Amino acid sequence: MKSLYKYILVLVAVFSLCLITVDAKTTKSNDKSTKTETKETSKQEEVKENDVKEKKKVTLYLFRRSGCPHCAEEMEFLDKIVPDYKDKLNIVVYDVSVKENQELIQAVVDELQISVQGVPFNIIGSKTQEGYAAVLDDTFKQMIETAYEEQPEDLVASVIEKNKLSNTKPTDLYEAMDEEGLEYTSKKGSKAKLENIIFIAVFSIAVIGLGSLIYFSRKK
């Protein structure tokens, strides 16, 4: 009887040991799986984070001509959306009245194998938009968003390098707006506004001075 009792105890002990071993292996296996999943998740998050970090501003190239009313309207539109796209967009303007800029737009047109009938003519990445009207505002915004997400090659920069057009005459949006006498709201210190303030100040001083002179002349 005692022998049977001992035998049963041994079996229970062996069975318990087997259960502990299996449980330990399962735990280790689960730990490895958890660690693997954690690593994979971390890698995915790291990739996503790197994708965000690697995104750079895209450049909208505007080819315009001095005195062009549609060009002026587009520049006023771009000025309005600058605050919304300041982290995604650069704007470079080329006046095609300038010879060097004419050579650039011709090289771009040749590269794209298209014909351009007039200005304003816009390029973002390799996407183009000829002309401007208010109905195109959403189209421009979509072009900007798409280019920022896709990060395409900068075609204009590539053409400049390829054709060695180092003498082009680019300006920024505000310089171009100043040339047209346009007021802008997305940046302080508009030249047009400053000129108006100076004119009003000088005119006021002149009026006050003339009034004082007339007053004292009559008083004498």
Rosetta blueprint (number, residue, H / E / L):
1 M L
2 K H
3 S H
4 L H
5 Y H
6 K H
7 Y H
8 I H
9 L H
10 V H
11 L H
12 V H
13 A H
14 V H
15 F H
16 S H
17 L H
18 C H
19 L H
20 I H
21 T H
22 V H
23 D H
24 A H
25 K H
26 T H
27 T H
28 K H
29 S H
30 N H
31 D H
32 K H
33 S H
34 T H
35 K H
36 T H
37 E H
38 T H
39 K H
40 E H
41 T H
42 S H
43 K H
44 Q H
45 E H
46 E H
47 V H
48 K H
49 E H
50 N H
51 D H
52 V H
53 K H
54 E H
55 K L
56 K L
57 K L
58 V E
59 T E
60 L E
61 Y E
62 L E
63 F E
64 R E
65 R L
66 S L
67 G L
68 C L
69 P H
70 H H
71 C H
72 A H
73 E H
74 E H
75 M H
76 E H
77 F H
78 L H
79 D H
80 K H
81 I H
82 V H
83 P H
84 D H
85 Y H
86 K L
87 D L
88 K L
89 L E
90 N E
91 I E
92 V E
93 V E
94 Y E
95 D E
96 V L
97 S L
98 V L
99 K H
100 E H
101 N H
102 Q H
103 E H
104 L H
105 I H
106 Q H
107 A H
108 V H
109 V H
110 D H
111 E H
112 L H
113 Q L
114 I L
115 S L
116 V L
117 Q L
118 G L
119 V L
120 P L
121 F E
122 N E
123 I E
124 I E
125 G L
126 S L
127 K E
128 T E
129 Q E
130 E E
131 G L
132 Y L
133 A L
134 A H
135 V H
136 L H
137 D H
138 D H
139 T H
140 F H
141 K H
142 Q H
143 M H
144 I H
145 E H
146 T H
147 A H
148 Y H
149 E H
150 E H
151 Q L
152 P L
153 E L
154 D L
155 L H
156 V H
157 A H
158 S H
159 V H
160 I H
161 E H
162 K H
163 N L
164 K L
165 L L
166 S L
167 N L
168 T L
169 K L
170 P E
171 T E
172 D L
173 L H
174 Y H
175 E H
176 A H
177 M H
178 D H
179 E H
180 E L
181 G L
182 L L
183 E L
184 Y L
185 T L
186 S L
187 K L
188 K L
189 G L
190 S L
191 K H
192 A H
193 K H
194 L H
195 E H
196 N H
197 I H
198 I H
199 F H
200 I H
201 A H
202 V H
203 F H
204 S H
205 I H
206 A H
207 V H
208 I H
209 G H
210 L H
211 G H
212 S H
213 L H
214 I H
215 Y H
216 F H
217 S H
218 R H
219 K H
220 K L
